[in-house]
Amino acid sequence: MSSGPGAITSFDQFRLSEPVQRAVRDARFTTPTPVQQAAIPLALERRDILATAQTGTGKTAAFTLPMIDRLAGGRARARMPRALILEPVRELALQVQEQVNLFSAHVNLSSELFIGGVNIGPQIRRAAQPVDIMIATPGRLLDLFDRGALLLIGVEILVIDEADRMLDMGFIPDIESIVAKLPVRRQTMMLSATMPPEIGRIAKRFLQRPARVSVAPPAATTELVDQSVIHCRASDKDRTLRTLLGSPAVESALVFCNRKRTVDELVGTLRRDRVPVEPLHGDMPQPVRLKTMEAFRAGDIRILVATDVAGRGLDVQGISHVFNYDVPTQPEDYVHHIGRTGRAGNPGTSITLAAAGEREHLEAIEKLINLKIRVRSVNEDTARAAAPAADAKPTAKAATRRPRQTGSAPDPSGADHPLAHILAPAPARRRTPAPRRHRNGVAAPPKRTATWSETLGDARRRNDEADAATAKRRPAATNRRKGKAPSTVDERPDARPRGPRSSRSPKFFTDSDDVPAFLRPPAPQSE
């Protein structure tokens, strides 16, 4: 069954109880959205629902209003919740709890939030109390069940929100384990922004004769968002993003990265450039994440760098720009990212930085949304102002460059040029050195420069004088030339004295008395 927008124009036309209607009026909800018009009447009939609607269209109120209306007349028992809402991430679970508390303000119902990343001890104590509506993430819910903190046999309504995101994050086995612990007779509502084939197969196992609600084409982008892409190198993305964030038009920005490590590296780079940014990803402690989101909603944080954990269902008003630092690998994620801006009738801007290796993902996105994303420059608004004017003065380097001569224009250096007497360079003036003068003021004769032959003769004369000086310091050689015996004492001042040579002949090894008999030469035999 497919339902489109009906003729319902006010929440008063729904068959909701008076306390719930009063809470809706207090929240200043006047006209229901198309998904609310189609899903609320079916949910009040206790039908299983498979709803597909674009993010930010009011899906949360579409299932929380009929849920509160149905549970208002009953009472929960200890460790046995009556309704279970499963969310893929903690931030979505927190937002759903806010909606439940808002619409149950005049109804005696209790709701509790059970998410990971925080101390499980207080959650175990709260689960032991009667809870009407439990909002939980799949992992923490199974942990509480394995510890014996709760039972699921009393669940009357099951809501699986953001089912496509559950599929992407690998939560389907956990959800199958949870559904196996629920009673068969229950009402199940599955809501998703997109409807891939795998979600349809899962819905057949979880839902019984569901009513299909589709109020918007899957992956349709809003016309209020100005979408554009900047092609750049991966190494230039930091500089490009820093330039974009410095624009006065960026009032509040959300920057998406595909990986948590990229978020930390980008935040560190921007902070070194004195850009005030804050990170948001799954590895951060839950109290820090909640505090960051509250500061971002309040406007205390102007720029938030996050992974896709912040791209699904987060309702933050006033985001003027969404930047995709990485091109999303899943085309559906691009739709959810840019859906964070252009909300509540306000225009928004989405800019994607695409490197050469991301062209394939960009083409898949354009095929999904059936739109060719406009290519823009880094700062197209001020590109013309940054261009040099036509009458601007040339730089010093350009002014000294000689223009190329053509055959039609006369040479400025030629004599036939009409302005040759002005443009011709002045002749170089040769400087004449001043005459040298003596101390008494009489002019000295000009200094004569020695010729090459004179210089060579001076060098030879210096060499001869050096040889003569060396010969005087050689008395030993002179004595030898006169036939005298050489002296046994070295005349050098630093030499050691030598004694007279000994006339004693050297003693050989065989002359010693200590030599063994077999080594001595044979004695001469007498005749």
C-alpha positions as CSV (number, residue, x, y, z in Angstrom):
1,M,0.0,0.0,0.0
2,S,1.4,3.4,-0.9
3,S,0.0,6.5,0.7
4,G,0.6,10.1,-0.4
5,P,-0.4,13.3,1.3
6,G,-4.0,13.4,2.3
7,A,-6.4,16.2,3.0
8,I,-5.4,16.5,6.6
9,T,-4.3,20.1,7.3
10,S,-4.3,20.2,11.1
11,F,-3.3,17.9,14.0
12,D,-6.8,18.4,15.4
13,Q,-8.0,16.1,12.6
14,F,-6.1,13.1,13.9
15,R,-7.9,10.9,16.5
16,L,-5.4,11.7,19.2
17,S,-6.3,12.0,22.9
18,E,-6.7,15.4,24.4
19,P,-3.5,15.3,26.5
20,V,-1.5,14.5,23.4
21,Q,-3.3,17.2,21.4
22,R,-2.5,19.7,24.1
23,A,1.2,18.8,24.0
24,V,1.2,19.3,20.2
25,R,-0.3,22.7,20.6
26,D,2.2,23.6,23.3
27,A,5.0,22.6,20.9
28,R,3.4,24.9,18.3
29,F,2.9,22.2,15.8
30,T,0.1,23.4,13.5
31,T,0.3,21.6,10.1
32,P,1.4,18.0,9.8
33,T,4.1,17.1,7.3
34,P,3.3,14.7,4.4
35,V,4.8,11.7,6.2
36,Q,2.8,12.6,9.3
37,Q,-0.4,12.9,7.3
38,A,0.1,9.4,5.8
39,A,1.7,7.5,8.8
40,I,-0.2,8.7,11.9
41,P,-3.7,7.4,10.8
42,L,-2.2,4.0,10.0
43,A,-0.2,3.8,13.2
44,L,-3.4,4.6,15.2
45,E,-4.9,1.6,13.5
46,R,-2.0,-0.5,14.9
47,R,-0.8,-1.4,11.4
48,D,2.8,-2.4,10.7
49,I,4.3,0.4,8.7
50,L,7.3,0.6,6.3
51,A,7.9,4.3,5.7
52,T,10.3,5.9,3.3
53,A,10.7,9.7,3.6
54,Q,13.5,12.2,3.1
55,T,15.4,13.1,6.2
56,G,14.2,16.1,8.1
57,T,10.5,15.6,7.1
58,G,9.2,14.8,10.6
59,K,9.4,11.1,10.8
60,T,10.0,11.1,14.6
61,A,6.7,12.7,15.3
62,A,5.0,10.3,12.9
63,F,5.7,7.3,15.2
64,T,6.0,9.0,18.6
65,L,2.5,10.7,18.6
66,P,0.5,7.5,18.0
67,M,2.8,5.5,20.3
68,I,2.2,7.9,23.2
69,D,-1.5,8.0,22.5
70,R,-1.7,4.2,22.7
71,L,0.4,3.7,25.8
72,A,-1.3,6.5,27.8
73,G,-3.9,4.1,29.2
74,G,-1.6,1.4,30.5
75,R,1.1,1.0,33.1
76,A,4.6,-0.6,32.8
77,R,6.1,-3.2,35.0
78,A,9.6,-3.5,36.4
79,R,12.2,-4.6,33.9
80,M,9.6,-4.9,31.1
81,P,9.4,-1.9,28.8
82,R,6.2,-1.5,26.8
83,A,7.7,0.2,23.7
84,L,11.2,-0.1,22.2
85,I,12.8,2.5,19.8
86,L,16.0,1.4,18.2
87,E,18.4,4.1,16.9
88,P,21.7,3.6,15.1
89,V,23.7,6.3,16.9
90,R,23.5,8.0,20.3
91,E,22.8,11.5,19.0
92,L,19.6,10.3,17.3
93,A,18.5,8.4,20.4
94,L,18.9,11.6,22.4
95,Q,16.9,13.6,19.9
96,V,14.1,11.0,20.0
97,Q,14.0,11.1,23.8
98,E,13.5,14.9,23.6
99,Q,10.6,14.4,21.2
100,V,9.0,11.8,23.5
101,N,9.3,14.0,26.5
102,L,7.9,16.9,24.6
103,F,4.7,15.1,23.4
104,S,4.2,13.2,26.7
105,A,4.3,16.3,28.9
106,H,0.6,15.8,29.9
107,V,0.6,12.0,30.0
108,N,1.9,9.9,32.9
109,L,4.5,8.0,30.9
110,S,8.2,7.3,31.7
111,S,11.0,7.1,29.1
112,E,14.6,6.1,29.5
113,L,17.7,6.4,27.3
114,F,20.1,3.4,27.1
115,I,23.1,4.1,24.9
116,G,26.8,3.1,24.9
117,G,29.7,5.1,25.8
118,V,28.6,5.9,29.4
119,N,28.7,4.0,32.6
120,I,26.3,1.0,32.5
121,G,25.8,0.9,36.3
122,P,23.1,3.6,36.5
123,Q,21.4,2.2,33.4
124,I,21.1,-1.2,35.0
125,R,19.4,0.5,38.0
126,R,17.0,2.4,35.8
127,A,16.2,-0.7,33.7
128,A,15.0,-2.4,36.9
129,Q,12.4,0.3,37.3
130,P,9.1,0.4,35.3
131,V,9.8,2.0,31.9
132,D,7.1,2.7,29.3
133,I,9.2,3.8,26.4
134,M,12.8,2.7,26.0
135,I,15.1,4.4,23.5
136,A,18.3,2.4,22.9
137,T,21.1,1.6,20.6
138,P,21.3,-2.1,19.6
139,G,24.6,-2.9,21.3
140,R,23.8,-1.5,24.7
141,L,20.3,-3.1,24.7
142,L,21.8,-6.5,24.1
143,D,24.4,-5.9,26.9
144,L,21.6,-5.1,29.3
145,F,19.7,-8.1,28.3
146,D,22.7,-10.4,28.7
147,R,23.2,-9.0,32.2
148,G,19.6,-9.9,33.1
149,A,18.7,-6.2,33.7
150,L,15.5,-6.3,31.6
151,L,13.1,-8.5,29.8
152,L,11.6,-7.9,26.3
153,I,8.5,-10.1,26.5
154,G,6.2,-7.1,27.3
155,V,7.1,-4.9,24.3
156,E,3.9,-3.9,22.4
157,I,5.5,-1.5,19.9
158,L,8.8,-1.8,18.1
159,V,10.3,1.1,16.1
160,I,13.4,0.6,13.9
161,D,14.5,4.1,12.9
162,E,17.0,4.8,10.2
163,A,16.9,1.2,9.0
164,D,19.2,1.9,6.0
165,R,21.8,3.3,8.4
166,M,21.4,0.3,10.6
167,L,22.2,-1.8,7.5
168,D,25.3,0.3,6.7
169,M,26.7,0.1,10.2
170,G,26.3,-3.7,10.5
171,F,23.5,-3.7,13.1
172,I,21.2,-6.1,11.3
173,P,22.4,-9.2,13.1
174,D,21.9,-7.4,16.5
175,I,18.4,-6.4,15.4
176,E,17.6,-9.9,14.4
177,S,18.7,-11.1,17.9
178,I,16.6,-8.4,19.5
179,V,13.5,-9.2,17.4
180,A,13.8,-12.9,18.4
181,K,13.3,-11.9,22.0
182,L,10.1,-9.9,21.4
183,P,6.6,-11.3,21.4
184,V,5.2,-12.2,18.0
185,R,2.0,-10.1,18.5
186,R,3.3,-6.6,18.4
187,Q,3.2,-3.5,16.2
188,T,6.4,-2.8,14.2
189,M,7.2,0.4,12.4
190,M,10.4,0.6,10.2
191,L,11.4,4.0,8.9
192,S,14.2,4.7,6.5
193,A,15.4,7.6,4.4
194,T,16.2,5.3,1.5
195,M,14.9,1.9,0.5
196,P,17.7,-0.4,-0.8
197,P,16.7,-4.0,-1.8
198,E,18.2,-5.4,1.4
199,I,15.9,-3.3,3.5
200,G,12.9,-4.7,1.7
201,R,14.0,-8.3,2.4
202,I,14.5,-7.5,6.1
203,A,11.1,-5.9,6.3
204,K,9.5,-9.1,5.1
205,R,10.9,-10.9,8.1
206,F,10.1,-8.3,10.8
207,L,6.8,-6.9,9.6
208,Q,3.4,-8.5,9.0
209,R,1.4,-7.2,6.0
210,P,3.0,-3.7,6.3
211,A,1.4,-0.5,5.0
212,R,4.0,1.2,2.7
213,V,4.3,4.9,3.0
214,S,6.4,6.9,0.6
215,V,5.9,10.6,0.5
216,A,9.1,11.7,-1.3
217,P,11.3,10.1,-4.0
218,P,14.3,8.4,-2.4
219,A,17.5,10.5,-2.5
220,A,15.7,13.6,-3.6
221,T,17.6,16.8,-2.7
222,T,15.9,19.9,-1.6
223,E,15.7,22.9,-4.0
224,L,16.6,25.3,-1.2
225,V,20.2,24.0,-1.1
226,D,22.7,25.5,-3.6
227,Q,24.9,22.5,-4.5
228,S,28.4,22.9,-6.0
229,V,31.7,21.0,-6.3
230,I,35.3,22.2,-6.3
231,H,37.8,20.0,-8.1
232,C,41.2,20.2,-6.5
233,R,44.1,18.0,-5.5
234,A,43.9,16.0,-2.3
235,S,46.9,17.9,-0.9
236,D,45.1,21.2,-1.5
237,K,41.9,20.4,0.4
238,D,43.1,21.8,3.7
239,R,44.0,25.2,2.1
240,T,40.8,25.2,0.0
241,L,38.5,24.5,3.0
242,R,40.3,27.1,5.1
243,T,39.6,29.7,2.4
244,L,36.0,28.7,2.2
245,L,35.5,28.8,6.0
246,G,36.9,32.4,6.0
247,S,34.0,33.7,3.9
248,P,31.7,36.1,5.8
249,A,28.7,34.2,4.4
250,V,29.5,31.1,6.5
251,E,27.5,31.6,9.7
252,S,27.3,28.0,10.9
253,A,29.0,25.1,9.1
254,L,29.1,21.4,9.2
255,V,32.1,19.6,7.7
256,F,31.8,15.9,6.9
257,C,34.7,13.5,6.6
258,N,34.6,9.8,5.8
259,R,37.0,8.6,8.5
260,K,37.5,9.5,12.2
261,R,41.2,9.9,11.7
262,T,40.6,12.4,9.0
263,V,38.4,14.4,11.4
264,D,41.2,14.6,14.0
265,E,43.8,15.5,11.4
266,L,41.7,18.2,9.8
267,V,40.7,19.7,13.2
268,G,44.4,19.9,14.2
269,T,45.3,21.6,10.9
270,L,42.5,24.2,11.2
271,R,43.3,25.0,14.8
272,R,46.9,25.6,13.9
273,D,45.6,28.2,11.4
274,R,43.5,29.7,14.3
275,V,40.2,28.5,12.8
276,P,37.7,27.7,15.7
277,V,36.5,24.2,15.1
278,E,35.4,21.2,17.2
279,P,35.3,17.5,16.3
280,L,32.5,14.9,16.5
281,H,32.9,11.2,15.9
282,G,32.3,7.8,17.5
283,D,35.6,7.5,19.4
284,M,34.9,10.5,21.6
285,P,33.5,9.9,25.1
286,Q,29.7,10.1,25.1
287,P,29.6,13.1,27.6
288,V,31.9,15.1,25.4
289,R,29.8,14.3,22.3
290,L,26.6,15.4,24.0
291,K,28.2,18.5,25.3
292,T,29.6,19.3,21.8
293,M,26.2,18.9,20.2
294,E,24.5,21.1,22.7
295,A,27.1,23.8,22.2
296,F,26.6,23.5,18.4
297,R,22.8,23.8,18.7
298,A,23.2,26.8,21.0
299,G,25.5,28.5,18.6
300,D,28.6,28.5,20.9
301,I,30.4,26.3,18.2
302,R,30.3,27.8,14.7
303,I,32.1,25.1,12.8
304,L,31.8,21.4,13.5
305,V,33.9,18.7,11.8
306,A,32.2,15.3,12.0
307,T,31.9,11.9,10.5
308,D,28.6,10.5,9.1
309,V,27.5,10.0,12.7
310,A,26.2,13.6,12.5
311,G,24.6,13.2,9.1
312,R,21.5,11.2,10.0
313,G,18.5,12.8,11.5
314,L,20.2,15.5,13.5
315,D,18.0,18.5,13.6
316,V,20.1,21.7,14.1
317,Q,18.5,24.9,13.0
318,G,20.5,27.7,11.3
319,I,23.3,25.7,9.5
320,S,24.1,27.9,6.6
321,H,26.8,25.7,4.9
322,V,27.6,22.0,4.6
323,F,31.1,21.0,3.3
324,N,31.9,17.5,2.2
325,Y,35.7,17.4,2.8
326,D,35.6,13.8,1.3
327,V,33.2,12.7,-1.4
328,P,30.8,10.2,0.3
329,T,31.4,6.7,-0.9
330,Q,27.7,5.9,-0.6
331,P,25.6,8.3,-2.8
332,E,22.7,8.2,-0.2
333,D,25.1,9.7,2.4
334,Y,25.5,12.8,0.2
335,V,21.7,13.4,0.4
336,H,21.7,13.1,4.2
337,H,24.7,15.4,4.5
338,I,23.3,18.3,2.5
339,G,19.9,17.7,4.2
340,R,21.4,19.3,7.3
341,T,21.1,22.7,5.7
342,G,18.2,24.3,3.8
343,R,15.7,23.3,6.5
344,A,12.5,25.0,7.6
345,G,12.3,27.1,4.4
346,N,15.7,28.7,4.9
347,P,18.2,28.5,2.0
348,G,21.5,26.7,2.4
349,T,24.8,26.0,0.6
350,S,26.5,22.7,0.0
351,I,30.1,22.5,-1.3
352,T,31.9,19.3,-2.0
353,L,35.7,19.0,-2.5
354,A,36.5,16.3,-5.0
355,A,40.0,15.0,-5.8
356,A,40.9,13.1,-9.0
357,G,40.4,9.7,-7.3
358,E,36.9,10.6,-6.1
359,R,35.4,11.3,-9.5
360,E,33.7,7.9,-9.6
361,H,31.9,8.6,-6.3
362,L,30.8,12.0,-7.6
363,E,29.4,10.5,-10.8
364,A,27.4,8.0,-8.7
365,I,25.9,10.8,-6.6
366,E,24.9,12.8,-9.7
367,K,23.3,9.7,-11.1
368,L,21.3,9.1,-7.9
369,I,20.0,12.6,-7.5
370,N,19.6,13.0,-11.3
371,L,21.4,16.4,-11.2
372,K,24.7,17.6,-12.6
373,I,26.4,19.4,-9.7
374,R,27.6,22.8,-10.6
375,V,31.4,23.3,-10.7
376,R,32.6,26.4,-8.9
377,S,35.9,28.1,-8.0
378,V,37.3,28.5,-4.5
379,N,35.8,31.9,-4.2
380,E,33.8,32.7,-7.2
381,D,32.1,35.7,-5.6
382,T,35.4,37.6,-5.3
383,A,37.3,36.1,-8.3
384,R,36.5,39.1,-10.5
385,A,37.6,41.6,-7.8
386,A,40.9,39.7,-7.4
387,A,41.7,40.0,-11.2
388,P,44.1,42.8,-12.1
389,A,42.5,45.9,-13.7
390,A,43.2,46.8,-17.3
391,D,44.9,50.1,-16.4
392,A,47.0,48.7,-13.6
393,K,50.6,49.6,-13.6
394,P,53.0,46.8,-14.6
395,T,55.3,45.4,-12.1
396,A,59.0,46.4,-12.0
397,K,60.0,43.1,-13.6
398,A,57.5,43.6,-16.4
399,A,58.5,47.2,-16.9
400,T,62.1,46.3,-17.6
401,R,61.2,43.7,-20.1
402,R,61.7,44.9,-23.7
403,P,58.6,44.5,-25.9
404,R,58.8,42.3,-28.9
405,Q,59.4,44.3,-32.1
406,T,57.2,43.9,-35.1
407,G,57.6,44.9,-38.7
408,S,54.9,47.6,-38.6
409,A,56.1,49.5,-35.6
410,P,59.2,51.7,-35.8
411,D,62.1,50.9,-33.5
412,P,62.3,53.5,-30.7
413,S,66.1,53.3,-30.8
414,G,66.2,54.1,-34.5
415,A,67.0,57.6,-35.9
416,D,63.8,57.6,-38.0
417,H,61.5,57.4,-34.9
418,P,59.6,60.6,-34.3
419,L,60.7,60.7,-30.7
420,A,64.2,59.5,-31.2
421,H,65.7,62.6,-29.6
422,I,63.7,61.8,-26.4
423,L,63.9,58.0,-26.3
424,A,67.5,57.6,-27.4
425,P,69.7,56.6,-24.5
426,A,72.3,59.2,-23.4
427,P,75.9,58.3,-24.3
428,A,78.0,56.8,-21.5
429,R,80.3,59.2,-19.8
430,R,83.9,58.0,-19.3
431,R,85.4,59.0,-16.0
432,T,88.9,60.5,-16.1
433,P,90.9,59.7,-13.0
434,A,92.3,62.7,-11.0
435,P,96.1,63.3,-11.2
436,R,98.2,62.0,-8.3
437,R,99.8,64.6,-6.1
438,H,102.7,64.6,-3.6
439,R,102.4,66.0,-0.1
440,N,103.8,69.3,-1.1
441,G,101.1,69.7,-3.7
442,V,103.4,69.0,-6.7
443,A,101.8,66.7,-9.3
444,A,103.4,63.3,-9.2
445,P,104.4,61.5,-12.4
446,P,101.9,58.9,-13.7
447,K,102.3,55.4,-12.2
448,R,104.0,53.0,-14.5
449,T,102.7,49.4,-14.9
450,A,105.4,46.7,-15.1
451,T,105.6,44.6,-18.2
452,W,105.5,40.9,-18.3
453,S,109.2,40.5,-19.0
454,E,110.1,42.7,-16.1
455,T,107.8,40.8,-13.8
456,L,109.3,37.5,-14.9
457,G,112.9,38.8,-14.3
458,D,112.0,39.9,-10.7
459,A,110.7,36.4,-10.0
460,R,113.9,34.8,-11.3
461,R,116.0,37.1,-9.2
462,R,114.1,36.3,-6.0
463,N,114.6,32.6,-6.7
464,D,118.4,33.0,-7.1
465,E,118.6,34.9,-3.8
466,A,116.7,32.1,-2.1
467,D,119.1,29.4,-3.5
468,A,122.1,31.4,-2.3
469,A,120.7,31.7,1.2
470,T,120.1,27.9,1.3
471,A,123.6,27.1,0.2
472,K,125.1,28.9,3.1
473,R,123.3,26.6,5.5
474,R,125.0,23.4,4.1
475,P,128.5,23.1,5.8
476,A,128.5,19.3,5.7
477,A,128.2,19.2,1.9
478,T,131.1,21.7,1.6
479,N,133.4,19.5,3.7
480,R,132.7,16.4,1.6
481,R,133.5,18.4,-1.6
482,K,137.0,19.3,0.0
483,G,137.7,15.6,0.8
484,K,137.5,15.9,4.6
485,A,136.1,13.0,6.6
486,P,132.5,13.4,7.6
487,S,131.9,14.4,11.1
488,T,130.4,11.8,13.5
489,V,128.4,14.6,15.2
490,D,125.3,15.9,13.4
491,E,125.5,19.7,13.2
492,R,121.8,20.1,13.3
493,P,120.7,21.7,16.5
494,D,117.8,19.2,17.1
495,A,119.8,16.1,16.3
496,R,120.9,13.5,18.8
497,P,124.7,12.9,19.2
498,R,126.1,9.8,17.7
499,G,129.1,7.8,19.1
500,P,132.1,6.5,17.0
501,R,131.5,3.5,14.9
502,S,132.7,0.2,16.5
503,S,135.4,-1.8,14.6
504,R,134.2,-5.0,16.3
505,S,132.9,-7.6,13.8
506,P,129.4,-8.9,14.4
507,K,129.0,-12.1,16.3
508,F,127.2,-14.8,14.5
509,F,124.9,-17.4,15.9
510,T,127.3,-20.3,15.4
511,D,130.1,-18.7,17.4
512,S,128.2,-18.9,20.7
513,D,129.0,-21.6,23.2
514,D,125.3,-22.0,23.9
515,V,124.6,-23.4,20.5
516,P,123.6,-27.1,20.5
517,A,126.2,-29.5,19.1
518,F,124.0,-30.6,16.2
519,L,123.8,-27.0,15.0
520,R,127.5,-26.3,15.1
521,P,129.6,-26.7,11.9
522,P,131.7,-29.8,11.8
523,A,135.2,-29.3,13.2
524,P,138.1,-29.8,10.8
525,Q,139.7,-33.3,11.0
526,S,143.5,-33.5,11.6
527,E,145.5,-35.7,9.3
